[in-house]
Amino acid sequence: MLNASALKSIKDKAIVTVRRFPLPILIASVAACCLIWLIDSKERDPYFYNVIHFVLTLSLALPAFTGLCFFNERSKHPLYLQLLGQVILVILGAWYHYSIPVSFGERDAARHAILILSMHLWVAFAPFVRYREIQGFWQYNKHLFIRFLTATLYSGVLFGGLALAIFAVDQLFDVRIDEDNYARLWVLIATVFNTWFFLSDLPEDLDALDQSLDYPNGLRLFTQFVLLPLVTIYLSILYVYMFKIILSSNWPKGWVSYLVIGFSTAGILALLLVWPLQSNDRFKWIKAYVKYFFMALFPLILMLAFAIYIRVKDYGITENRYFIMVLALWLFVNAIYFLLSTVKNIKVIPMSLFFVALLSGFGSWNAFTVSKNSQSNRLLAFADQYGMLKDQKMVPLSKGMFIPDSVLVEISSITYYLISTHGIESMKPLLAQNIDSLSIESGRYDLARKIMAKLNLEYTNGFESKIDQLKRFNYACQDNTDPIDVKGYSFYKSFDFYYEGDKFSPELKIDSTRWLVLSFNVDKQILSCKLNDGAELKYDMNTLAEKLFANYSNSNYSIPQQDLTIFFESEEYKCKILFKSIEGEFLIERKIDKLNHVRMDILYFGK
């Protein structure tokens, strides 16, 4: 149990932390309030997405201001300069908040992830921007690393314990506790408590860290007997694979890039973790490890560059390939530095990665602009090759012209990539036809198919044959936030289920003596509706499927609700079924082979 002295110590520590890091604590608290508001509003409020954008901005502001606090502590600049730095960060945060698009897509998420990485790297070197204290830099980051692990452990245990206590009260005392309370509890612990606890025990005398020789023995054991053996295994696999490529004259596989990056990351992490020990005579092997590790990197970087070159030559640049190319160049430069430099300042690693991350996310050379231009140029090149280019705009394929399936796969892939990553706006400058009437709300695949259809092309993916693609069907009702009209009906229920074997029988309970049962005959594709043991009403699902295929091919995500509605009616009751989505497979003759997934609303009225 905590006594009065322990409680006072905790209170004093908390107050000192607030005084030392007022803005990070404030940002974490505001973020917690915003997240709880989002949990409560559930997209009903018109400001819902504005608040999400604000939370995204706060997720950058928290590490940015934390790093600034450390920078100001070490630099001891006058108060007006410290305030100026804070004002600059506020202005940058406001600019970022208002630059976030309403439709936060994959490109925006990737850019935000780059900024998150950059801000955390900033925290890693902020107090040592103007100092070349390698030992102090290492000690500082050791404290950050250990404190992060400790805060994560404490936060997880605290949440688990409190959540279990809430659950126990709910179950034992029959108290109805809103399930959202678990989410609110997690938000408070993950933001306010975690941040406060993390910052509460970080070193205050940063100047003294360079004289500290403290090194946790557990860290050495982990690095020496876990991390380094893993690096050795990675290295062996990669070198065996490299020799296999040389002997067989086969191109390296694209995924080898990720393996090289993984090996390099693990190796550099191991290098950083054991760095201070190289001055100890017992661990002279560490200097050799540093030297031979970076020497071993060069052949792997060449293999990485070769693998990326092949992918880029064949398929152009995408964001993933761009980042791998940048990381390969970063690894090469760092390897040269640590082999040739006499200083070997490990601060170079996070600082250089910080600038590389920022440069790859912003500017005319950023990953997103370069990737979009590369894929757009590939699309125009295909169009030119098959007579579909006029005034640098794509026009429909002329009758009698044939495009091989392999090229259709490429065009389909590029079209989908541009839509999903860069939005429909990225396609408009490439097309002679007007596509303003098309909307991304209909679904990315559906939108790509519609654009391909305007060019007299058939959307084709490379993962399955045309026959397999035509067998699959997926129909969905267009997004509609309007309330369902239940006039004339007394009961309503939604169902969302997957087909398992021969079990396909949703049931709507009317009262204690009556229930409505739907059942599906998997052999004849007949949907039946029966009230208790009364007469069975039947509907042939092939009737609906044939109508949908005739009007919408084998896939569409924006079908009007009336085209996905069927009725059952007898002397006892009437029933309306509103299908929200139907997914399954056709037979060759366009009859349903099987249903895989169905979402629907059932409306019932007893006469």
C-alpha positions as CSV (number, residue, x, y, z in Angstrom):
1,M,0.0,0.0,0.0
2,L,1.1,3.6,-0.7
3,N,1.8,5.6,2.5
4,A,1.6,9.3,2.8
5,S,5.3,9.8,2.1
6,A,5.0,7.8,-1.2
7,L,1.9,9.7,-2.3
8,K,3.7,13.0,-1.6
9,S,6.7,11.9,-3.6
10,I,4.5,11.0,-6.5
11,K,2.7,14.3,-6.3
12,D,6.0,16.2,-6.1
13,K,7.4,14.3,-9.1
14,A,4.2,15.0,-11.1
15,I,4.4,18.7,-10.4
16,V,8.1,18.9,-11.3
17,T,7.3,17.1,-14.6
18,V,4.6,19.6,-15.5
19,R,6.9,22.5,-14.7
20,R,9.6,21.0,-16.8
21,F,7.4,19.9,-19.8
22,P,4.3,22.1,-19.6
23,L,3.5,22.1,-23.3
24,P,3.9,18.3,-23.9
25,I,1.7,17.5,-20.9
26,L,-0.9,20.1,-22.1
27,I,-0.8,18.7,-25.7
28,A,-1.3,15.1,-24.4
29,S,-4.3,16.3,-22.2
30,V,-5.9,18.1,-25.1
31,A,-5.4,15.1,-27.4
32,A,-7.1,12.9,-24.7
33,C,-10.1,15.3,-24.6
34,C,-10.4,15.3,-28.4
35,L,-10.2,11.5,-28.7
36,I,-12.8,11.0,-26.0
37,W,-15.0,13.5,-27.8
38,L,-14.6,11.5,-31.0
39,I,-15.6,8.3,-29.2
40,D,-18.7,10.0,-27.9
41,S,-19.7,11.7,-31.2
42,K,-19.4,8.7,-33.5
43,E,-19.3,10.8,-36.7
44,R,-22.7,12.4,-35.9
45,D,-21.1,15.8,-35.4
46,P,-20.3,18.0,-38.4
47,Y,-16.9,18.8,-36.8
48,F,-15.9,15.2,-36.4
49,Y,-13.3,15.1,-39.2
50,N,-12.0,18.6,-38.2
51,V,-11.3,17.1,-34.7
52,I,-9.5,14.1,-36.3
53,H,-7.3,16.5,-38.2
54,F,-6.6,18.4,-35.0
55,V,-5.6,15.1,-33.3
56,L,-3.3,14.3,-36.1
57,T,-1.6,17.7,-35.7
58,L,-1.3,17.1,-31.9
59,S,0.4,13.7,-32.6
60,L,3.2,15.7,-34.3
61,A,3.2,18.5,-31.8
62,L,3.8,16.2,-28.8
63,P,7.2,14.9,-29.9
64,A,8.1,18.3,-31.6
65,F,7.6,20.3,-28.3
66,T,9.2,17.6,-26.2
67,G,12.3,17.9,-28.4
68,L,12.1,21.6,-28.1
69,C,12.0,21.4,-24.3
70,F,15.2,19.4,-24.3
71,F,16.8,21.7,-26.8
72,N,16.0,24.8,-24.7
73,E,17.2,23.1,-21.5
74,R,20.6,22.4,-23.0
75,S,21.1,25.6,-25.1
76,K,20.0,27.9,-22.3
77,H,18.8,30.5,-24.8
78,P,17.1,33.7,-23.5
79,L,13.4,33.4,-22.8
80,Y,12.4,35.4,-25.9
81,L,14.3,33.0,-28.2
82,Q,12.7,30.0,-26.5
83,L,9.2,31.6,-26.9
84,L,10.1,32.3,-30.6
85,G,10.8,28.6,-31.2
86,Q,7.5,27.7,-29.6
87,V,5.7,30.3,-31.8
88,I,7.3,28.9,-34.9
89,L,6.2,25.3,-34.0
90,V,2.6,26.6,-33.4
91,I,2.6,28.3,-36.8
92,L,3.9,25.2,-38.5
93,G,1.3,23.1,-36.7
94,A,-1.5,25.4,-37.8
95,W,-0.3,25.3,-41.4
96,Y,-0.2,21.5,-41.3
97,H,-3.6,21.3,-39.7
98,Y,-5.2,23.4,-42.4
99,S,-3.3,21.6,-45.2
100,I,-4.8,18.2,-44.3
101,P,-7.3,17.3,-47.0
102,V,-10.9,16.4,-46.0
103,S,-10.4,13.0,-47.6
104,F,-7.4,11.8,-45.7
105,G,-6.0,9.1,-48.1
106,E,-3.1,6.7,-48.3
107,R,-0.7,9.4,-49.5
108,D,-1.6,11.7,-46.6
109,A,-1.3,8.9,-44.1
110,A,2.2,8.1,-45.5
111,R,3.3,11.7,-45.3
112,H,2.0,11.9,-41.7
113,A,3.9,8.7,-40.8
114,I,7.1,10.4,-42.2
115,L,6.5,13.4,-40.1
116,I,5.9,11.2,-37.0
117,L,9.2,9.5,-37.6
118,S,11.0,12.8,-38.1
119,M,9.6,14.3,-34.9
120,H,10.7,11.3,-32.9
121,L,14.1,11.4,-34.4
122,W,14.2,15.1,-33.5
123,V,13.7,14.1,-29.8
124,A,16.6,11.7,-30.1
125,F,19.2,14.4,-30.9
126,A,17.6,17.7,-29.9
127,P,19.8,18.4,-26.8
128,F,23.0,17.6,-28.7
129,V,22.5,19.7,-31.9
130,R,25.4,21.9,-30.9
131,Y,27.4,19.4,-29.0
132,R,29.7,16.5,-30.1
133,E,29.4,14.5,-26.8
134,I,29.1,11.0,-28.1
135,Q,29.0,9.4,-24.7
136,G,26.4,11.9,-23.5
137,F,24.3,11.4,-26.6
138,W,24.3,7.6,-26.1
139,Q,23.4,7.9,-22.4
140,Y,20.6,10.3,-23.2
141,N,19.1,7.9,-25.8
142,K,19.6,5.0,-23.4
143,H,17.4,6.8,-20.9
144,L,14.8,7.5,-23.6
145,F,14.8,3.9,-24.8
146,I,14.5,2.4,-21.3
147,R,11.9,4.9,-20.2
148,F,9.8,4.2,-23.3
149,L,9.8,0.5,-22.6
150,T,9.0,1.1,-18.9
151,A,6.1,3.6,-19.7
152,T,4.7,1.1,-22.2
153,L,4.8,-1.7,-19.7
154,Y,3.2,0.4,-16.9
155,S,0.5,1.7,-19.2
156,G,-0.4,-1.7,-20.4
157,V,-0.6,-3.2,-17.0
158,L,-2.6,-0.2,-15.6
159,F,-5.1,-0.4,-18.4
160,G,-5.4,-4.2,-18.1
161,G,-5.9,-4.0,-14.4
162,L,-8.5,-1.2,-14.5
163,A,-10.4,-2.7,-17.5
164,L,-10.6,-6.0,-15.6
165,A,-11.9,-4.2,-12.5
166,I,-14.6,-2.4,-14.6
167,F,-15.5,-5.7,-16.2
168,A,-15.8,-7.4,-12.8
169,V,-18.1,-4.7,-11.5
170,D,-20.2,-5.0,-14.6
171,Q,-20.5,-8.8,-14.2
172,L,-20.7,-9.2,-10.5
173,F,-23.0,-6.3,-9.6
174,D,-25.1,-6.3,-12.8
175,V,-24.1,-2.7,-13.4
176,R,-24.5,-1.8,-17.1
177,I,-21.3,-0.1,-18.1
178,D,-21.0,1.5,-21.5
179,E,-18.4,-0.4,-23.6
180,D,-17.0,2.9,-24.8
181,N,-15.7,3.4,-21.2
182,Y,-12.9,0.9,-22.1
183,A,-11.9,3.0,-25.0
184,R,-12.0,6.2,-22.9
185,L,-9.9,4.6,-20.3
186,W,-7.3,3.5,-22.9
187,V,-7.2,7.0,-24.3
188,L,-6.5,8.6,-20.9
189,I,-3.8,6.0,-20.1
190,A,-2.2,6.0,-23.5
191,T,-2.0,9.8,-23.8
192,V,-1.9,11.6,-20.5
193,F,-0.6,8.9,-18.1
194,N,1.9,7.4,-20.6
195,T,3.3,10.8,-21.6
196,W,3.5,12.1,-18.0
197,F,5.1,8.9,-16.8
198,F,7.6,8.8,-19.7
199,L,8.7,12.4,-19.1
200,S,8.8,12.1,-15.3
201,D,12.2,10.3,-14.9
202,L,14.3,11.6,-17.8
203,P,17.7,13.0,-16.9
204,E,17.7,16.7,-15.9
205,D,21.4,17.3,-15.8
206,L,22.1,16.8,-19.5
207,D,25.6,18.3,-19.2
208,A,26.7,15.5,-16.8
209,L,25.7,12.7,-19.2
210,D,28.9,12.8,-21.1
211,Q,30.8,11.7,-17.9
212,S,28.4,8.9,-17.1
213,L,29.8,5.4,-17.8
214,D,26.6,3.6,-16.7
215,Y,25.8,0.6,-18.9
216,P,23.0,-1.9,-18.1
217,N,24.3,-5.4,-18.2
218,G,21.0,-6.7,-19.4
219,L,21.3,-4.5,-22.5
220,R,24.7,-6.0,-23.2
221,L,23.4,-9.5,-22.8
222,F,20.4,-8.8,-25.1
223,T,22.5,-7.3,-27.8
224,Q,25.4,-9.8,-27.6
225,F,23.3,-13.0,-27.3
226,V,20.0,-12.1,-29.1
227,L,20.4,-9.3,-31.5
228,L,23.9,-10.0,-32.9
229,P,23.1,-13.7,-33.6
230,L,20.0,-12.6,-35.4
231,V,22.0,-10.1,-37.5
232,T,24.5,-12.9,-38.3
233,I,21.6,-15.2,-39.4
234,Y,20.2,-12.4,-41.6
235,L,23.7,-11.8,-43.1
236,S,24.3,-15.5,-43.8
237,I,20.9,-15.8,-45.6
238,L,21.5,-12.7,-47.7
239,Y,25.0,-13.7,-48.7
240,V,23.9,-17.2,-49.7
241,Y,21.1,-15.7,-51.7
242,M,23.5,-13.3,-53.4
243,F,25.8,-16.1,-54.4
244,K,22.8,-18.0,-55.7
245,I,21.9,-15.0,-57.9
246,I,25.5,-14.8,-59.2
247,L,25.7,-18.6,-60.0
248,S,22.2,-18.9,-61.5
249,S,22.3,-15.5,-63.3
250,N,18.7,-14.9,-62.1
251,W,17.3,-11.5,-61.3
252,P,17.0,-10.8,-57.5
253,K,13.5,-10.9,-56.2
254,G,11.9,-7.6,-55.2
255,W,11.2,-8.5,-51.6
256,V,14.9,-9.0,-51.0
257,S,14.9,-5.2,-50.6
258,Y,12.9,-5.5,-47.4
259,L,15.2,-8.2,-46.1
260,V,18.3,-6.0,-46.7
261,I,16.6,-3.1,-45.0
262,G,15.6,-5.3,-42.1
263,F,19.2,-6.7,-41.7
264,S,20.6,-3.2,-41.9
265,T,18.2,-1.8,-39.3
266,A,18.9,-4.7,-36.9
267,G,22.7,-4.3,-37.4
268,I,22.7,-0.6,-36.8
269,L,20.5,-1.0,-33.7
270,A,23.0,-3.6,-32.4
271,L,25.9,-1.2,-33.2
272,L,24.2,1.6,-31.3
273,L,23.4,-0.5,-28.3
274,V,26.9,-1.7,-27.7
275,W,28.7,1.5,-28.8
276,P,30.1,2.6,-25.4
277,L,31.6,-0.8,-24.7
278,Q,34.2,-0.5,-27.5
279,S,36.5,1.4,-25.1
280,N,36.5,-1.6,-22.7
281,D,39.4,-4.0,-23.3
282,R,37.0,-6.9,-22.7
283,F,35.0,-5.9,-25.7
284,K,37.6,-5.1,-28.3
285,W,35.6,-7.2,-30.8
286,I,33.1,-4.3,-31.0
287,K,35.4,-2.2,-33.1
288,A,35.9,-5.0,-35.4
289,Y,32.2,-5.5,-35.6
290,V,31.6,-1.9,-36.5
291,K,34.2,-2.1,-39.3
292,Y,33.2,-5.4,-40.8
293,F,29.5,-4.7,-40.5
294,F,29.7,-1.7,-42.7
295,M,32.1,-3.5,-45.1
296,A,29.5,-6.3,-45.3
297,L,26.9,-3.8,-46.2
298,F,28.4,-2.8,-49.5
299,P,27.7,-6.0,-51.5
300,L,24.2,-6.1,-50.0
301,I,23.5,-2.4,-50.9
302,L,24.6,-3.2,-54.5
303,M,22.2,-6.2,-54.6
304,L,19.5,-3.9,-53.2
305,A,20.2,-1.2,-55.8
306,F,20.1,-3.9,-58.5
307,A,16.8,-5.3,-57.3
308,I,15.2,-1.9,-57.2
309,Y,16.6,-0.9,-60.6
310,I,14.9,-3.9,-62.1
311,R,11.6,-3.1,-60.5
312,V,11.7,0.5,-61.4
313,K,12.8,-0.3,-65.0
314,D,9.8,-2.7,-65.5
315,Y,7.1,-1.0,-63.4
316,G,8.2,2.6,-62.6
317,I,8.5,4.3,-59.3
318,T,6.0,4.0,-56.5
319,E,6.3,5.3,-52.9
320,N,7.6,2.1,-51.6
321,R,10.3,1.9,-54.2
322,Y,11.2,5.5,-53.7
323,F,11.7,5.0,-50.0
324,I,13.8,1.9,-50.5
325,M,16.0,3.8,-53.0
326,V,16.4,6.6,-50.5
327,L,17.2,4.2,-47.7
328,A,19.7,2.4,-49.9
329,L,21.5,5.7,-50.6
330,W,21.4,6.6,-46.9
331,L,22.9,3.2,-46.0
332,F,25.6,3.7,-48.6
333,V,26.6,7.2,-47.3
334,N,26.6,6.1,-43.7
335,A,28.7,3.0,-44.5
336,I,31.2,5.3,-46.2
337,Y,31.2,7.7,-43.2
338,F,31.8,5.0,-40.5
339,L,34.5,3.3,-42.5
340,L,36.5,6.4,-43.5
341,S,35.8,8.9,-40.6
342,T,38.1,9.0,-37.7
343,V,35.4,10.6,-35.4
344,K,32.6,8.1,-36.0
345,N,29.9,10.2,-34.3
346,I,26.8,8.1,-33.9
347,K,24.7,11.2,-33.8
348,V,25.0,11.2,-37.6
349,I,22.6,8.3,-37.8
350,P,19.4,9.9,-36.4
351,M,20.3,13.4,-37.7
352,S,20.8,12.2,-41.3
353,L,17.7,10.1,-41.2
354,F,15.7,13.0,-39.9
355,F,16.7,15.2,-42.8
356,V,16.2,12.3,-45.3
357,A,12.7,11.7,-44.0
358,L,11.7,15.3,-44.3
359,L,13.1,15.7,-47.8
360,S,11.4,12.6,-49.0
361,G,8.1,13.8,-47.8
362,F,8.1,17.4,-49.0
363,G,9.3,19.5,-51.9
364,S,9.1,18.8,-55.7
365,W,11.3,15.8,-55.3
366,N,9.1,14.1,-52.6
367,A,8.1,10.5,-52.9
368,F,4.5,11.2,-53.8
369,T,5.1,13.6,-56.6
370,V,7.9,11.6,-58.2
371,S,5.8,8.4,-58.0
372,K,2.7,10.0,-59.4
373,N,4.7,11.4,-62.4
374,S,6.4,8.1,-63.0
375,Q,3.2,6.1,-63.1
376,S,1.4,8.8,-65.1
377,N,4.2,8.8,-67.7
378,R,3.9,5.0,-67.9
379,L,0.2,5.2,-68.5
380,L,0.7,7.7,-71.3
381,A,3.4,5.6,-72.8
382,F,1.1,2.6,-73.0
383,A,-1.6,4.8,-74.6
384,D,0.9,6.1,-77.2
385,Q,2.0,2.5,-78.0
386,Y,-1.6,1.5,-78.8
387,G,-2.9,4.6,-80.6
388,M,-4.8,6.0,-77.6
389,L,-2.8,9.3,-77.2
390,K,-3.9,12.6,-78.7
391,D,-2.5,15.9,-77.6
392,Q,-0.9,14.2,-74.6
393,K,-4.4,13.0,-73.5
394,M,-5.7,9.4,-73.4
395,V,-8.6,8.7,-75.8
396,P,-10.7,5.5,-76.1
397,L,-9.2,2.5,-77.9
398,S,-10.2,2.4,-81.5
399,K,-12.3,-0.5,-82.8
400,G,-10.2,-3.3,-84.2
401,M,-7.2,-2.5,-82.0
402,F,-6.1,-5.3,-79.6
403,I,-4.2,-4.9,-76.3
404,P,-2.6,-8.0,-74.8
405,D,-3.8,-9.1,-71.4
406,S,-0.4,-8.4,-69.8
407,V,-0.7,-4.8,-70.9
408,L,-4.3,-4.5,-69.7
409,V,-3.1,-5.7,-66.3
410,E,-0.4,-3.0,-66.3
411,I,-2.9,-0.3,-67.3
412,S,-5.4,-1.5,-64.7
413,S,-2.8,-1.6,-62.0
414,I,-1.6,2.0,-62.8
415,T,-5.2,3.3,-62.9
416,Y,-6.1,1.8,-59.6
417,Y,-2.8,3.0,-58.0
418,L,-3.3,6.6,-59.1
419,I,-6.9,6.6,-57.9
420,S,-6.3,4.9,-54.6
421,T,-3.1,6.8,-53.7
422,H,-3.4,10.2,-55.4
423,G,-7.2,10.5,-55.8
424,I,-9.4,10.8,-58.9
425,E,-7.9,14.3,-59.5
426,S,-4.7,12.6,-60.7
427,M,-6.5,10.9,-63.6
428,K,-8.2,14.1,-64.9
429,P,-5.1,15.6,-66.6
430,L,-4.4,12.3,-68.4
431,L,-7.9,11.8,-70.0
432,A,-9.4,13.6,-72.9
433,Q,-12.9,12.7,-71.6
434,N,-14.6,14.5,-68.7
435,I,-14.9,12.4,-65.5
436,D,-16.3,15.0,-63.2
437,S,-19.4,12.9,-62.8
438,L,-17.4,10.0,-61.3
439,S,-16.9,9.9,-57.5
440,I,-14.4,8.0,-55.3
441,E,-17.4,7.2,-53.0
442,S,-18.4,4.4,-55.4
443,G,-15.3,2.5,-54.5
444,R,-11.8,2.5,-55.9
445,Y,-12.1,-0.7,-57.9
446,D,-15.5,0.4,-59.3
447,L,-14.1,3.8,-60.2
448,A,-11.1,2.2,-61.9
449,R,-13.4,-0.1,-63.9
450,K,-15.6,2.9,-65.0
451,I,-12.6,4.9,-66.1
452,M,-11.2,1.9,-68.0
453,A,-14.7,1.4,-69.6
454,K,-14.6,5.0,-70.8
455,L,-11.4,4.1,-72.7
456,N,-13.0,1.0,-74.2
457,L,-10.8,-1.2,-72.0
458,E,-11.6,-4.0,-69.6
459,Y,-10.3,-3.7,-66.0
460,T,-8.0,-6.8,-65.5
461,N,-6.0,-7.6,-62.4
462,G,-2.9,-9.8,-62.4
463,F,-3.9,-12.1,-59.5
464,E,-6.5,-14.2,-61.3
465,S,-7.5,-15.1,-64.8
466,K,-10.3,-13.4,-66.7
467,I,-12.4,-16.5,-66.2
468,D,-11.9,-16.3,-62.4
469,Q,-12.7,-12.6,-62.4
470,L,-15.9,-13.1,-64.3
471,K,-17.0,-15.9,-61.9
472,R,-16.8,-13.6,-58.9
473,F,-19.5,-11.0,-58.2
474,N,-19.8,-8.3,-55.7
475,Y,-22.8,-6.0,-55.5
476,A,-23.3,-3.3,-52.9
477,C,-25.9,-0.6,-52.3
478,Q,-24.7,3.0,-52.8
479,D,-23.7,4.8,-49.6
480,N,-26.9,6.4,-48.2
481,T,-27.0,8.0,-44.8
482,D,-30.7,8.6,-45.0
483,P,-32.9,6.7,-42.5
484,I,-34.6,3.5,-43.7
485,D,-38.3,4.0,-44.4
486,V,-40.1,1.6,-42.1
487,K,-43.6,2.9,-42.9
488,G,-46.0,0.0,-43.1
489,Y,-43.7,-2.4,-41.2
490,S,-43.6,-3.2,-37.5
491,F,-40.2,-5.0,-37.0
492,Y,-36.7,-4.3,-38.4
493,K,-33.4,-6.1,-38.1
494,S,-30.0,-6.0,-39.8
495,F,-28.0,-9.2,-40.6
496,D,-24.3,-9.5,-41.7
497,F,-23.2,-13.1,-42.1
498,Y,-20.9,-15.4,-44.1
499,Y,-21.9,-18.7,-45.7
500,E,-20.6,-21.7,-43.8
501,G,-21.3,-25.1,-45.3
502,D,-25.0,-25.5,-45.6
503,K,-25.9,-23.0,-42.8
504,F,-27.5,-19.9,-44.1
505,S,-30.6,-19.2,-42.0
506,P,-31.0,-15.8,-40.4
507,E,-33.9,-15.6,-38.0
508,L,-36.1,-12.6,-36.9
509,K,-37.8,-13.1,-33.6
510,I,-41.2,-11.4,-33.5
511,D,-42.3,-12.3,-30.0
512,S,-42.2,-15.3,-27.6
513,T,-44.4,-17.4,-29.9
514,R,-43.6,-16.1,-33.4
515,W,-40.4,-15.9,-35.4
516,L,-39.5,-15.4,-39.1
517,V,-36.9,-17.7,-40.6
518,L,-35.0,-17.2,-43.8
519,S,-33.3,-20.2,-45.4
520,F,-31.2,-20.6,-48.5
521,N,-31.1,-23.7,-50.7
522,V,-27.5,-24.0,-51.7
523,D,-28.3,-26.3,-54.6
524,K,-31.1,-24.4,-56.2
525,Q,-30.1,-20.9,-55.0
526,I,-33.6,-20.4,-53.6
527,L,-34.2,-18.0,-50.7
528,S,-37.2,-19.1,-48.6
529,C,-39.2,-17.2,-46.0
530,K,-41.4,-18.9,-43.4
531,L,-43.3,-17.7,-40.3
532,N,-43.2,-20.4,-37.6
533,D,-44.4,-23.6,-39.3
534,G,-46.5,-21.8,-41.9
535,A,-46.3,-21.9,-45.6
536,E,-42.9,-21.3,-47.2
537,L,-42.5,-18.4,-49.6
538,K,-39.7,-18.7,-52.1
539,Y,-37.6,-16.4,-54.2
540,D,-35.1,-17.5,-56.9
541,M,-31.9,-15.5,-56.2
542,N,-30.8,-16.1,-59.8
543,T,-33.6,-13.7,-60.8
544,L,-31.9,-10.9,-58.9
545,A,-28.4,-12.0,-60.0
546,E,-29.4,-11.9,-63.7
547,K,-30.9,-8.5,-63.4
548,L,-27.9,-7.1,-61.6
549,F,-25.4,-8.7,-64.0
550,A,-27.3,-7.2,-67.0
551,N,-27.2,-3.7,-65.5
552,Y,-24.0,-3.7,-63.6
553,S,-21.7,-6.4,-65.0
554,N,-20.3,-8.6,-62.2
555,S,-19.3,-5.9,-59.8
556,N,-20.6,-2.5,-58.7
557,Y,-20.5,-0.7,-55.4
558,S,-23.1,2.1,-56.0
559,I,-26.3,0.3,-56.9
560,P,-29.6,2.1,-56.0
561,Q,-31.4,0.4,-53.1
562,Q,-34.5,-0.3,-55.1
563,D,-32.5,-2.6,-57.4
564,L,-31.3,-4.6,-54.4
565,T,-34.8,-5.1,-52.8
566,I,-37.1,-8.1,-52.8
567,F,-40.5,-8.8,-51.3
568,F,-42.3,-11.7,-49.7
569,E,-46.0,-11.5,-49.0
570,S,-48.7,-14.0,-47.8
571,E,-52.1,-13.7,-46.1
572,E,-50.4,-13.6,-42.7
573,Y,-47.5,-11.2,-43.2
574,K,-45.4,-9.2,-45.6
575,C,-41.6,-8.9,-45.6
576,K,-39.2,-6.7,-47.4
577,I,-35.5,-7.5,-47.7
578,L,-33.0,-4.7,-48.5
579,F,-29.7,-6.2,-49.6
580,K,-26.7,-4.0,-48.6
581,S,-24.2,-6.2,-50.3
582,I,-24.1,-9.6,-51.9
583,E,-20.8,-11.4,-52.7
584,G,-20.3,-14.8,-54.3
585,E,-19.4,-16.7,-57.5
586,F,-21.2,-17.4,-60.8
587,L,-21.4,-20.5,-62.9
588,I,-20.4,-20.1,-66.5
589,E,-24.1,-19.6,-67.5
590,R,-24.4,-16.7,-65.1
591,K,-26.3,-18.7,-62.5
592,I,-25.2,-18.4,-58.9
593,D,-22.8,-21.0,-57.8
594,K,-22.5,-19.9,-54.2
595,L,-23.0,-16.9,-51.9
596,N,-20.1,-16.1,-49.7
597,H,-21.2,-13.0,-47.8
598,V,-24.5,-11.2,-47.4
599,R,-25.5,-8.0,-45.6
600,M,-29.2,-7.1,-45.5
601,D,-32.0,-5.4,-43.6
602,I,-35.3,-7.2,-43.0
603,L,-38.6,-5.4,-42.5
604,Y,-41.6,-7.4,-41.3
605,F,-45.3,-6.7,-40.8
606,G,-47.9,-9.2,-39.5
607,K,-51.3,-8.7,-41.0
